[in-house]
Amino acid sequence: MSGEIVFYHNPQSRAQMAHWMLHEVGAPFRVVRIDFEKQENKTPEFLAINPMGKLPTLVHDGTVVTETAAIIAYLADAFPQAGLAPPPGDKRRGTYFRWLFFGAGCFEPALLDTMLKRAPVERKGTLGYGSYEDTIGALKTMLAQGPYILGDQFSAADVYVGSEISWAASFKAPGLDAPLFKDYVARITARPAYKRAASADGRTA
Protein backbone atom coordinates (compact mmCIF):
# COMPACT_ATOMS: atom_id res chain seq x y z
CA MET A 1 0.00 0.00 0.00
CA SER A 2 1.34 3.41 -0.95
CA GLY A 3 0.82 6.82 0.60
CA GLU A 4 2.78 8.82 3.14
CA ILE A 5 2.94 7.56 6.71
CA VAL A 6 3.26 10.26 9.37
CA PHE A 7 4.06 8.89 12.83
CA TYR A 8 3.49 11.10 15.86
CA HIS A 9 5.93 9.83 18.43
CA ASN A 10 7.49 10.23 21.82
CA PRO A 11 9.84 7.45 23.01
CA GLN A 12 8.51 7.80 26.57
CA SER A 13 5.09 6.46 25.62
CA ARG A 14 3.25 3.49 24.13
CA ALA A 15 4.39 4.83 20.78
CA GLN A 16 7.50 2.66 21.27
CA MET A 17 5.35 -0.32 20.26
CA ALA A 18 4.10 1.27 17.05
CA HIS A 19 7.63 2.42 16.25
CA TRP A 20 8.86 -1.15 16.44
CA MET A 21 5.96 -2.26 14.21
CA LEU A 22 6.84 0.35 11.60
CA HIS A 23 10.35 -1.05 11.46
CA GLU A 24 8.95 -4.57 11.15
CA VAL A 25 6.81 -3.72 8.11
CA GLY A 26 9.70 -1.86 6.50
CA ALA A 27 7.62 0.94 4.99
CA PRO A 28 9.08 4.47 4.89
CA PHE A 29 7.59 6.86 7.42
CA ARG A 30 8.06 10.39 8.68
CA VAL A 31 8.42 10.95 12.41
CA VAL A 32 6.88 13.96 14.13
CA ARG A 33 8.26 14.16 17.66
CA ILE A 34 5.76 15.33 20.26
CA ASP A 35 7.21 17.02 23.33
CA PHE A 36 5.07 16.26 26.38
CA GLU A 37 6.80 18.88 28.54
CA LYS A 38 5.81 21.54 26.02
CA GLN A 39 2.32 19.97 25.87
CA GLU A 40 2.56 19.64 22.10
CA ASN A 41 0.04 16.81 22.39
CA LYS A 42 -2.54 19.33 23.62
CA THR A 43 -2.20 21.91 20.84
CA PRO A 44 -5.27 22.59 18.69
CA GLU A 45 -3.37 21.24 15.69
CA PHE A 46 -2.66 17.88 17.30
CA LEU A 47 -6.08 17.59 18.96
CA ALA A 48 -7.64 18.05 15.52
CA ILE A 49 -5.88 14.81 14.56
CA ASN A 50 -6.35 12.92 17.82
CA PRO A 51 -8.88 14.48 20.22
CA MET A 52 -7.51 12.31 23.04
CA GLY A 53 -4.15 14.06 22.75
CA LYS A 54 -2.36 10.73 23.09
CA LEU A 55 0.37 8.77 21.40
CA PRO A 56 0.90 6.83 19.27
CA THR A 57 -1.00 8.46 16.45
CA LEU A 58 -0.56 7.49 12.81
CA VAL A 59 -1.73 9.20 9.64
CA HIS A 60 -1.48 7.06 6.51
CA ASP A 61 -2.41 8.66 3.23
CA GLY A 62 -4.84 10.94 5.07
CA THR A 63 -6.38 8.21 7.27
CA VAL A 64 -5.91 8.71 11.01
CA VAL A 65 -5.33 5.61 13.13
CA THR A 66 -5.04 5.79 16.92
CA GLU A 67 -4.88 3.22 19.75
CA THR A 68 -1.74 1.13 19.85
CA ALA A 69 -3.30 -2.26 19.10
CA ALA A 70 -5.31 -0.77 16.23
CA ILE A 71 -2.22 0.84 14.69
CA ILE A 72 -0.28 -2.42 14.90
CA ALA A 73 -3.14 -4.45 13.38
CA TYR A 74 -3.67 -1.81 10.70
CA LEU A 75 -0.02 -1.83 9.65
CA ALA A 76 0.05 -5.63 9.48
CA ASP A 77 -2.88 -5.58 7.03
CA ALA A 78 -1.69 -2.52 5.11
CA PHE A 79 1.67 -4.17 4.40
CA PRO A 80 0.90 -7.89 4.02
CA GLN A 81 4.26 -8.54 2.37
CA ALA A 82 5.82 -8.31 5.82
CA GLY A 83 3.96 -11.49 6.82
CA LEU A 84 2.93 -10.19 10.23
CA ALA A 85 -0.72 -11.28 10.22
CA PRO A 86 -2.55 -14.34 8.90
CA PRO A 87 -4.53 -13.33 5.80
CA PRO A 88 -8.34 -13.21 5.79
CA GLY A 89 -9.66 -16.75 5.49
CA ASP A 90 -6.77 -18.25 7.46
CA LYS A 91 -8.21 -19.75 10.65
CA ARG A 92 -5.12 -18.63 12.58
CA ARG A 93 -6.44 -15.10 12.17
CA GLY A 94 -8.87 -15.80 14.98
CA THR A 95 -6.04 -16.73 17.32
CA TYR A 96 -4.09 -13.68 16.18
CA PHE A 97 -6.96 -11.28 16.95
CA ARG A 98 -7.80 -13.09 20.16
CA TRP A 99 -4.43 -12.39 21.77
CA LEU A 100 -3.87 -9.01 20.17
CA PHE A 101 -7.06 -7.74 21.79
CA PHE A 102 -6.47 -9.72 24.97
CA GLY A 103 -3.45 -7.49 25.44
CA ALA A 104 -5.55 -4.34 25.09
CA GLY A 105 -8.72 -5.53 26.78
CA CYS A 106 -7.44 -7.75 29.59
CA PHE A 107 -3.73 -7.66 30.29
CA GLU A 108 -3.13 -3.91 30.25
CA PRO A 109 -6.15 -3.02 32.44
CA ALA A 110 -5.35 -5.86 34.84
CA LEU A 111 -1.73 -4.77 35.03
CA LEU A 112 -2.50 -1.11 35.69
CA ASP A 113 -5.25 -1.87 38.19
CA THR A 114 -2.86 -4.14 40.09
CA MET A 115 0.13 -1.82 40.03
CA LEU A 116 -1.98 1.19 41.01
CA LYS A 117 -3.89 -0.85 43.61
CA ARG A 118 -7.26 0.23 42.28
CA ALA A 119 -9.08 -3.09 41.73
CA PRO A 120 -10.64 -4.58 44.88
CA VAL A 121 -10.53 -8.39 44.79
CA GLU A 122 -14.14 -8.62 45.95
CA ARG A 123 -15.25 -6.94 42.71
CA LYS A 124 -13.65 -9.56 40.46
CA GLY A 125 -16.97 -10.39 38.80
CA THR A 126 -17.41 -6.83 37.55
CA LEU A 127 -13.99 -6.65 35.89
CA GLY A 128 -13.72 -7.60 32.25
CA TYR A 129 -10.46 -9.44 32.87
CA GLY A 130 -11.55 -11.28 36.03
CA SER A 131 -8.32 -10.92 37.97
CA TYR A 132 -4.68 -10.20 37.37
CA GLU A 133 -3.87 -13.82 38.20
CA ASP A 134 -6.36 -14.96 35.55
CA THR A 135 -4.63 -12.89 32.87
CA ILE A 136 -1.15 -14.12 33.81
CA GLY A 137 -2.40 -17.70 33.79
CA ALA A 138 -3.93 -17.22 30.33
CA LEU A 139 -0.68 -15.76 28.98
CA LYS A 140 1.29 -18.68 30.42
CA THR A 141 -1.04 -21.19 28.76
CA MET A 142 -0.72 -19.38 25.44
CA LEU A 143 3.07 -19.01 25.52
CA ALA A 144 3.59 -22.63 26.56
CA GLN A 145 2.61 -23.49 22.97
CA GLY A 146 5.19 -20.98 21.60
CA PRO A 147 7.77 -19.91 20.74
CA TYR A 148 5.37 -17.18 19.54
CA ILE A 149 1.66 -16.47 19.84
CA LEU A 150 1.02 -18.24 16.52
CA GLY A 151 3.41 -21.05 17.30
CA ASP A 152 6.42 -20.88 15.01
CA GLN A 153 5.26 -17.67 13.28
CA PHE A 154 6.15 -14.27 14.71
CA SER A 155 3.28 -11.83 14.19
CA ALA A 156 2.05 -8.34 14.99
CA ALA A 157 0.35 -9.83 18.05
CA ASP A 158 3.82 -10.53 19.44
CA VAL A 159 4.80 -6.92 18.85
CA TYR A 160 1.93 -5.72 21.00
CA VAL A 161 1.58 -8.40 23.67
CA GLY A 162 5.33 -8.92 23.86
CA SER A 163 5.94 -5.21 24.33
CA GLU A 164 3.42 -5.12 27.16
CA ILE A 165 4.99 -8.13 28.88
CA SER A 166 8.48 -6.67 28.48
CA TRP A 167 7.38 -3.29 29.87
CA ALA A 168 5.53 -4.85 32.79
CA ALA A 169 8.45 -7.14 33.64
CA SER A 170 10.80 -4.14 33.73
CA PHE A 171 8.66 -2.77 36.55
CA LYS A 172 8.73 -6.11 38.42
CA ALA A 173 5.05 -6.79 37.82
CA PRO A 174 3.95 -9.90 39.74
CA GLY A 175 4.24 -13.24 38.00
CA LEU A 176 6.37 -12.12 35.07
CA ASP A 177 9.70 -13.31 36.42
CA ALA A 178 9.02 -16.88 35.25
CA PRO A 179 11.52 -18.28 32.70
CA LEU A 180 8.68 -18.66 30.19
CA PHE A 181 8.20 -14.89 30.07
CA LYS A 182 11.90 -14.04 30.25
CA ASP A 183 12.70 -16.35 27.33
CA TYR A 184 9.83 -14.92 25.27
CA VAL A 185 10.96 -11.33 25.84
CA ALA A 186 14.53 -12.27 24.95
CA ARG A 187 13.36 -13.80 21.65
CA ILE A 188 11.29 -10.88 20.50
CA THR A 189 13.73 -8.16 21.57
CA ALA A 190 16.51 -9.90 19.64
CA ARG A 191 14.75 -9.07 16.36
CA PRO A 192 16.60 -6.62 14.11
CA ALA A 193 13.52 -4.39 13.73
CA TYR A 194 13.20 -4.08 17.50
CA LYS A 195 16.86 -3.12 17.78
CA ARG A 196 16.52 -0.51 15.02
CA ALA A 197 13.53 1.11 16.72
CA ALA A 198 15.25 1.07 20.12
CA SER A 199 18.39 2.60 18.66
CA ALA A 200 16.40 5.33 16.92
CA ASP A 201 14.72 6.10 20.26
CA GLY A 202 18.03 6.25 22.09
CA ARG A 203 17.23 3.13 24.11
CA THR A 204 19.37 0.08 24.78
CA ALA A 205 18.09 -2.81 22.66
C-alpha positions in Angstrom: 0.0 0.0 0.0 1.3 3.4 -1.0 0.8 6.8 0.6 2.8 8.8 3.1 2.9 7.6 6.7 3.3 10.3 9.4 4.1 8.9 12.8 3.5 11.1 15.9 5.9 9.8 18.4 7.5 10.2 21.8 9.8 7.4 23.0 8.5 7.8 26.6 5.1 6.5 25.6 3.2 3.5 24.1 4.4 4.8 20.8 7.5 2.7 21.3 5.4 -0.3 20.3 4.1 1.3 17.1 7.6 2.4 16.2 8.9 -1.2 16.4 6.0 -2.3 14.2 6.8 0.3 11.6 10.4 -1.0 11.5 9.0 -4.6 11.1 6.8 -3.7 8.1 9.7 -1.9 6.5 7.6 0.9 5.0 9.1 4.5 4.9 7.6 6.9 7.4 8.1 10.4 8.7 8.4 10.9 12.4 6.9 14.0 14.1 8.3 14.2 17.7 5.8 15.3 20.3 7.2 17.0 23.3 5.1 16.3 26.4 6.8 18.9 28.5 5.8 21.5 26.0 2.3 20.0 25.9 2.6 19.6 22.1 0.0 16.8 22.4 -2.5 19.3 23.6 -2.2 21.9 20.8 -5.3 22.6 18.7 -3.4 21.2 15.7 -2.7 17.9 17.3 -6.1 17.6 19.0 -7.6 18.1 15.5 -5.9 14.8 14.6 -6.3 12.9 17.8 -8.9 14.5 20.2 -7.5 12.3 23.0 -4.1 14.1 22.8 -2.4 10.7 23.1 0.4 8.8 21.4 0.9 6.8 19.3 -1.0 8.5 16.4 -0.6 7.5 12.8 -1.7 9.2 9.6 -1.5 7.1 6.5 -2.4 8.7 3.2 -4.8 10.9 5.1 -6.4 8.2 7.3 -5.9 8.7 11.0 -5.3 5.6 13.1 -5.0 5.8 16.9 -4.9 3.2 19.8 -1.7 1.1 19.8 -3.3 -2.3 19.1 -5.3 -0.8 16.2 -2.2 0.8 14.7 -0.3 -2.4 14.9 -3.1 -4.5 13.4 -3.7 -1.8 10.7 0.0 -1.8 9.6 0.1 -5.6 9.5 -2.9 -5.6 7.0 -1.7 -2.5 5.1 1.7 -4.2 4.4 0.9 -7.9 4.0 4.3 -8.5 2.4 5.8 -8.3 5.8 4.0 -11.5 6.8 2.9 -10.2 10.2 -0.7 -11.3 10.2 -2.6 -14.3 8.9 -4.5 -13.3 5.8 -8.3 -13.2 5.8 -9.7 -16.7 5.5 -6.8 -18.3 7.5 -8.2 -19.7 10.7 -5.1 -18.6 12.6 -6.4 -15.1 12.2 -8.9 -15.8 15.0 -6.0 -16.7 17.3 -4.1 -13.7 16.2 -7.0 -11.3 16.9 -7.8 -13.1 20.2 -4.4 -12.4 21.8 -3.9 -9.0 20.2 -7.1 -7.7 21.8 -6.5 -9.7 25.0 -3.4 -7.5 25.4 -5.5 -4.3 25.1 -8.7 -5.5 26.8 -7.4 -7.7 29.6 -3.7 -7.7 30.3 -3.1 -3.9 30.3 -6.2 -3.0 32.4 -5.3 -5.9 34.8 -1.7 -4.8 35.0 -2.5 -1.1 35.7 -5.2 -1.9 38.2 -2.9 -4.1 40.1 0.1 -1.8 40.0 -2.0 1.2 41.0 -3.9 -0.9 43.6 -7.3 0.2 42.3 -9.1 -3.1 41.7 -10.6 -4.6 44.9 -10.5 -8.4 44.8 -14.1 -8.6 45.9 -15.3 -6.9 42.7 -13.6 -9.6 40.5 -17.0 -10.4 38.8 -17.4 -6.8 37.6 -14.0 -6.7 35.9 -13.7 -7.6 32.2 -10.5 -9.4 32.9 -11.6 -11.3 36.0 -8.3 -10.9 38.0 -4.7 -10.2 37.4 -3.9 -13.8 38.2 -6.4 -15.0 35.5 -4.6 -12.9 32.9 -1.2 -14.1 33.8 -2.4 -17.7 33.8 -3.9 -17.2 30.3 -0.7 -15.8 29.0 1.3 -18.7 30.4 -1.0 -21.2 28.8 -0.7 -19.4 25.4 3.1 -19.0 25.5 3.6 -22.6 26.6 2.6 -23.5 23.0 5.2 -21.0 21.6 7.8 -19.9 20.7 5.4 -17.2 19.5 1.7 -16.5 19.8 1.0 -18.2 16.5 3.4 -21.0 17.3 6.4 -20.9 15.0 5.3 -17.7 13.3 6.1 -14.3 14.7 3.3 -11.8 14.2 2.1 -8.3 15.0 0.4 -9.8 18.1 3.8 -10.5 19.4 4.8 -6.9 18.9 1.9 -5.7 21.0 1.6 -8.4 23.7 5.3 -8.9 23.9 5.9 -5.2 24.3 3.4 -5.1 27.2 5.0 -8.1 28.9 8.5 -6.7 28.5 7.4 -3.3 29.9 5.5 -4.8 32.8 8.5 -7.1 33.6 10.8 -4.1 33.7 8.7 -2.8 36.5 8.7 -6.1 38.4 5.0 -6.8 37.8 3.9 -9.9 39.7 4.2 -13.2 38.0 6.4 -12.1 35.1 9.7 -13.3 36.4 9.0 -16.9 35.3 11.5 -18.3 32.7 8.7 -18.7 30.2 8.2 -14.9 30.1 11.9 -14.0 30.2 12.7 -16.3 27.3 9.8 -14.9 25.3 11.0 -11.3 25.8 14.5 -12.3 25.0 13.4 -13.8 21.6 11.3 -10.9 20.5 13.7 -8.2 21.6 16.5 -9.9 19.6 14.7 -9.1 16.4 16.6 -6.6 14.1 13.5 -4.4 13.7 13.2 -4.1 17.5 16.9 -3.1 17.8 16.5 -0.5 15.0 13.5 1.1 16.7 15.2 1.1 20.1 18.4 2.6 18.7 16.4 5.3 16.9 14.7 6.1 20.3 18.0 6.2 22.1 17.2 3.1 24.1 19.4 0.1 24.8 18.1 -2.8 22.7 
